[in-house]
Amino acid sequence: MSDQSKGKTIEFTDAGKVKPTDYPIIPFIEGDGVGPDIWAAAQPVFDSAVEIAYGSSKKIEWKEVYAGEKAQQKLGSYLPDESLKEIETHQIAIKGPLTTPVGGGFRSLNVALRQIFDLYACVRPIRYFDGVPAPVKHPEKINMVVFRENTEDVYSGIEFESGSSECAKLISFLKNELGKDQLRDDAGIGIKPISPFGSKRLIERAIQYAIENNRSSVTLVHKGNIMKFTEGAFAKWGYELAQEKYADQVITEAQLYDDYNGKAPAGKIVIKDRIADAMFQQALLRPDEYDVLATTNLNGDYLSDALIAQVGGLGLGPGANMGKTLAIFEATHGTAPKYTGMDKVNPGSVILSGVMMLEHLGWNQAATLITNALQKTISNKTVTYDLERQMDGAKLLKCSEFGQTIVQNMR
Ligand code: NAD
């Protein structure tokens, strides 16, 4: 039997976990700009890791699907229905960056994918690889996983332009019906919806992750001192959810000090909250006190980029957008258009997103092989331009060579 015919769509348990699988079909989107370069470097890394870990007993069957410029050229649409159908069928995908089409009818293809599949959690693990040039004194203290709410907040697309008739209507309603006299008549207006449904399902996912991965705390990040009914409510609903669903497995920070003298009992996860601006300070000053973070959409966007910058930058920042069962793993940087086709940029982001994907499949051995080989490649100072220019005595590798070196370092 050929490998081709062994490919299967992944299946899920009632709890939404991937059932053990040996030959999953996984759609991939190369992406635009540097996407084809980083994908070409990354795919052999995944295949080699799986082969070294499991021989021929497991293999990914890759299936290319089109989105972005390649889709527009081949199929006349930036986000063709065929591609969406493939992703929905297989419940998993991995992608490179996509250009935001100018005048293409999309705010952003990434936002469209998140909305179409209700990928409500943007998950970004942020850790330090020894030897990576970093702007802070102790980057090794950073090991956090950000769960950012992906569907609500000022990202929900309810925005009215200054001077438009819709905006005038809304301002008049807010002034006349709701007494908000302080509004300026020429303001543009964005709406910030945050619901208990959206907040609780995101926070549940963060707590569940903390439990399954032996993490010590979940911090609810919000700006509730100012925006009480949106940001403040996010934290309030988080504490409620923790009590409703995880009463035996969590304690609050107040309980930690009142009842346990500041030392969490074994197996208990501490639920705490921080005002967003204070959290940015804490991330710089006391990063080792934070573990899993659950955030509203905008705060999470800012915070995850700031955290990744502390440990060496964009080229090493993985991410996944996850729904109830469907998950899309992605390089978190953009298309870096000025480096298109130059075989130059760091493929680390998509490689580490693939590590997340392998863990999602339960293929932890293959995932660990890649992480260790990436660490070895960086420790040996054989790196792409973004790291090489900041490291003394490093050897400059092309994007493809960096992938090949990771493969060699796995063997
Ligand atoms: P960008 O992330 O593409 O690039 C900014 C700079 O970061 C680059 O010039 C480069 O110096 C550096 N960089 C990015 N990726 C790198 C890598 N792998 N290795 C080394 N250095 C790297 O951001 P931008 O220029 O603001 O956006 C370009 C396009 O990408 C836009 O169309 C934007 O909408 C899109 N975008 C897509 C995604 C996505 O698909 N997830 C995310 C952000 C931006």
Boltz pocket constraint, residues with backbone or C-beta under 6 A from the ligand:
constraints:
  - pocket:
      binder: B
      contacts: [[A, 96], [A, 97], [A, 98], [A, 99], [A, 100], [A, 110], [A, 314], [A, 315], [A, 330], [A, 331], [A, 332], [A, 333], [A, 334], [A, 335], [A, 336], [A, 337], [A, 338], [A, 345], [A, 346], [A, 347], [A, 348], [A, 349], [A, 386]]
      max_distance: 6.0
